[in-house]
């Protein structure tokens, strides 16, 4: 299973044309992915055959949320599921780096109310104890975990990914993500025993209006200061062909 991280409807079209089967739909991928618009979700479902896992994340940075942020997340979650999302990616941690069981369990129940897939995203890579965390997520009924094995890139976390797959893979799906492309996906799957990868297949597109004479809206480093990131259809096709 190839899952592509998409930041827009246009990204989703590129993923679909490249042969992807499932996407994680976001906005603001440069912040790690935030909740997408309902318009983008509905367009993807109307115009592609993709399975769509929508991100539920109200801001950048970490995953220990205030009451107001939590209220927003649950409101967004219900609206996304009502508008055809096939599941949601989310993560709730305590300030001590443990799974926030109450909020996580409540979100899983909401998703399952719509017969969707509950995916705990890479907040998992910030937990204090991955074994305790995965056992708690299994207990709560999580369908899948997106993880890089607690390392910046999945290749570096391959040892933990393999261990988790061997010990828990019959109880929960594991989806490897971060730094995965056509050059390393097959080797990672073979090394870890996983069967699913998550990739951004990112490239750059230019928008000259990013900078004006006295202001700029750049978020990418040199030499991409006038660019924005986007899914590349060719890279998706290469990734799919590589595994």
C-alpha positions as CSV (number, residue, x, y, z in Angstrom):
1,X,0.0,0.0,0.0
2,X,1.3,3.4,-1.1
3,X,0.0,6.4,0.8
4,X,0.9,9.9,-0.4
5,X,0.9,12.9,1.9
6,X,-1.1,15.6,0.1
7,X,-1.5,19.3,1.0
8,X,-4.3,20.2,-1.5
9,X,-6.8,19.0,-4.1
10,X,-4.1,19.5,-6.7
11,X,-1.7,17.3,-4.8
12,X,-4.4,14.6,-4.6
13,X,-4.9,14.7,-8.4
14,X,-1.2,14.2,-8.9
15,X,-1.2,11.3,-6.5
16,X,-4.2,9.7,-8.2
17,X,-2.7,10.1,-11.7
18,X,0.6,8.6,-10.4
19,X,-1.2,5.5,-9.2
20,X,-1.6,6.0,-5.5
21,X,-4.3,4.1,-3.7
22,X,-4.6,6.2,-0.5
23,X,-3.7,9.7,0.6
24,X,-3.4,11.6,3.8
25,X,-5.1,14.9,3.0
26,X,-3.8,18.0,4.8
27,X,-3.3,21.7,4.5
28,X,0.0,23.4,5.4
29,X,2.3,20.4,4.8
30,X,5.3,22.6,5.6
31,X,4.0,22.7,9.2
32,X,3.8,19.0,9.3
33,X,0.2,18.9,8.0
34,X,-2.9,20.7,9.4
35,X,-6.6,20.0,9.0
36,X,-7.7,20.3,5.3
37,X,-10.6,22.2,3.9
38,X,-13.9,20.5,3.4
39,X,-13.8,21.8,-0.2
40,X,-10.6,19.9,-0.9
41,X,-12.0,16.7,0.7
42,X,-15.2,16.8,-1.3
43,X,-13.4,17.5,-4.6
44,X,-11.0,14.6,-4.0
45,X,-13.9,12.2,-3.3
46,X,-15.9,13.4,-6.2
47,X,-13.2,13.3,-8.8
48,X,-10.8,10.4,-7.8
49,X,-11.1,6.9,-6.5
50,X,-8.6,7.6,-3.7
51,X,-9.1,6.4,-0.1
52,X,-8.8,9.6,1.9
53,X,-7.4,9.8,5.4
54,X,-7.9,13.4,6.6
55,X,-5.6,15.1,9.0
56,X,-7.1,16.5,12.2
57,X,-4.5,19.0,13.6
58,X,-5.3,22.6,14.5
59,X,-1.8,24.0,14.6
60,X,1.9,23.3,14.2
61,X,4.4,22.2,16.9
62,X,3.4,19.5,19.4
63,X,0.4,17.4,20.3
64,X,-0.6,18.4,23.8
65,X,-3.7,20.4,23.2
66,X,-5.7,22.9,25.2
67,X,-9.4,22.4,25.8
68,X,-10.3,24.9,23.1
69,X,-8.0,23.2,20.6
70,X,-9.5,19.8,21.5
71,X,-13.0,21.1,21.0
72,X,-12.0,22.4,17.5
73,X,-10.5,19.1,16.6
74,X,-13.6,17.1,17.5
75,X,-15.8,19.5,15.6
76,X,-13.5,19.3,12.5
77,X,-13.4,15.5,12.9
78,X,-17.1,15.1,12.8
79,X,-17.5,17.4,9.8
80,X,-14.7,15.6,7.9
81,X,-16.3,12.2,8.4
82,X,-19.8,13.6,7.5
83,X,-18.3,14.8,4.2
84,X,-16.9,11.5,3.1
85,X,-13.5,11.1,4.7
86,X,-12.5,7.4,4.9
87,X,-10.7,8.0,8.2
88,X,-8.7,10.5,10.2
89,X,-5.1,10.9,11.2
90,X,-4.7,12.5,14.6
91,X,-2.5,12.4,17.8
92,X,-3.1,13.3,21.4
93,X,-0.2,13.2,23.9
94,X,0.1,14.3,27.5
95,X,2.8,16.8,28.4
96,X,4.8,13.9,29.7
97,X,5.0,12.2,26.3
98,X,2.4,9.5,26.9
99,X,-0.7,8.7,24.9
100,X,-3.7,10.9,26.1
101,X,-6.0,7.9,26.5
102,X,-9.2,9.8,27.1
103,X,-9.0,12.1,24.1
104,X,-7.5,9.3,21.9
105,X,-10.3,6.9,22.8
106,X,-12.9,9.5,22.2
107,X,-11.6,10.3,18.7
108,X,-11.4,6.6,17.8
109,X,-15.0,6.1,18.8
110,X,-16.1,9.0,16.7
111,X,-14.2,7.7,13.7
112,X,-15.6,4.2,14.1
113,X,-19.1,5.6,14.5
114,X,-18.7,6.4,10.7
115,X,-17.0,3.1,10.0
116,X,-13.7,4.9,9.2
117,X,-10.0,4.1,9.9
118,X,-8.5,5.6,13.1
119,X,-4.8,6.5,12.4
120,X,-2.5,7.7,15.1
121,X,0.0,9.9,13.2
122,X,3.7,10.7,13.9
123,X,2.9,12.1,17.3
124,X,3.8,8.5,18.1
125,X,7.4,9.4,17.3
126,X,7.4,11.9,20.3
127,X,6.3,9.3,22.9
128,X,8.5,8.5,25.9
129,X,8.0,4.7,25.6
130,X,7.0,3.3,22.2
131,X,6.1,-0.2,23.7
132,X,3.8,1.3,26.3
133,X,2.4,3.6,23.7
134,X,1.6,1.0,21.1
135,X,0.0,-1.3,23.6
136,X,-2.2,1.5,24.8
137,X,-3.2,2.4,21.2
138,X,-4.0,-1.3,20.5
139,X,-6.1,-1.4,23.7
140,X,-8.0,1.7,22.6
141,X,-8.8,0.2,19.1
142,X,-6.5,2.2,16.9
143,X,-6.4,0.8,13.3
144,X,-3.0,2.1,12.2
145,X,0.1,4.0,13.4
146,X,2.2,6.2,11.1
147,X,5.7,6.2,12.4
148,X,9.3,6.6,11.5
149,X,10.4,4.4,14.4
150,X,11.0,7.4,16.6
151,X,13.8,8.7,14.4
152,X,13.8,11.7,12.0
153,X,13.7,9.4,9.0
154,X,12.2,5.9,8.8
155,X,15.4,4.3,7.5
156,X,17.1,5.3,10.7
157,X,14.2,3.9,12.7
158,X,14.1,0.6,10.8
159,X,15.3,-1.5,13.8
160,X,12.3,-0.3,16.0
161,X,9.9,-0.6,13.1
162,X,10.9,-4.2,12.6
163,X,10.6,-5.0,16.3
164,X,7.2,-3.4,16.5
165,X,6.0,-5.2,13.4
166,X,7.2,-8.6,14.7
167,X,5.6,-8.1,18.2
168,X,2.5,-6.2,17.3
169,X,1.9,-6.4,13.6
170,X,-0.9,-8.9,14.0
171,X,-2.8,-6.5,16.2
172,X,-2.4,-3.1,14.5
173,X,-1.2,-1.8,11.1
174,X,2.1,0.0,11.0
175,X,2.7,2.6,8.2
176,X,6.3,3.7,7.8
177,X,6.8,7.4,6.9
178,X,9.5,10.1,6.6
179,X,12.2,10.2,4.0
180,X,10.7,7.3,2.0
181,X,11.1,7.4,-1.8
182,X,11.5,5.2,-4.8
183,X,15.2,4.6,-4.0
184,X,14.7,3.2,-0.5
185,X,11.1,2.0,-0.1
186,X,11.6,-1.6,-1.1
187,X,14.6,-2.1,1.0
188,X,12.8,-0.7,4.0
189,X,9.8,-2.9,3.6
190,X,12.0,-6.0,3.2
191,X,14.1,-5.1,6.3
192,X,11.1,-4.3,8.6
193,X,8.4,-6.7,7.3
194,X,6.0,-3.8,6.9
195,X,3.7,-3.6,3.9
196,X,2.7,0.1,3.9
197,X,4.7,3.2,3.2
198,X,3.8,6.9,3.4
199,X,5.6,9.4,1.2
200,X,5.3,13.0,0.2
201,X,6.8,12.6,-3.3
202,X,7.6,16.3,-3.0
203,X,8.8,18.7,-5.7
204,X,8.7,22.5,-6.0
205,X,6.6,24.8,-8.0
206,X,7.3,28.5,-8.5
207,X,5.1,31.4,-7.7
208,X,6.9,34.7,-8.5
209,X,4.3,36.7,-6.4
210,X,5.7,35.1,-3.3
211,X,8.0,38.2,-2.9
212,X,7.2,41.8,-3.5
213,X,9.5,44.9,-3.4
214,X,9.2,45.3,0.3
215,X,7.5,42.1,1.6
216,X,7.9,38.3,1.2
217,X,5.8,35.3,2.1
218,X,8.6,32.7,1.7
219,X,8.6,29.6,3.8
220,X,11.1,27.5,1.9
221,X,14.9,27.8,2.1
222,X,17.2,29.0,-0.7
223,X,17.1,28.2,-3.6
224,X,13.3,27.7,-3.2
225,X,12.4,31.0,-1.6
226,X,9.8,31.8,-4.3
227,X,8.5,28.2,-4.5
228,X,5.9,26.1,-2.8
229,X,6.0,22.3,-2.3
230,X,3.7,20.0,-4.3
231,X,3.2,16.3,-5.0
232,X,5.0,15.2,-8.2
233,X,3.0,12.7,-10.3
234,X,6.2,11.2,-11.7
235,X,7.7,10.6,-8.3
236,X,4.5,8.9,-7.2
237,X,4.6,6.6,-10.2
238,X,8.3,5.8,-9.6
239,X,7.6,5.0,-5.9
240,X,4.7,2.7,-6.8
241,X,6.9,0.9,-9.4
242,X,9.7,0.5,-7.0
243,X,7.8,-1.7,-4.6
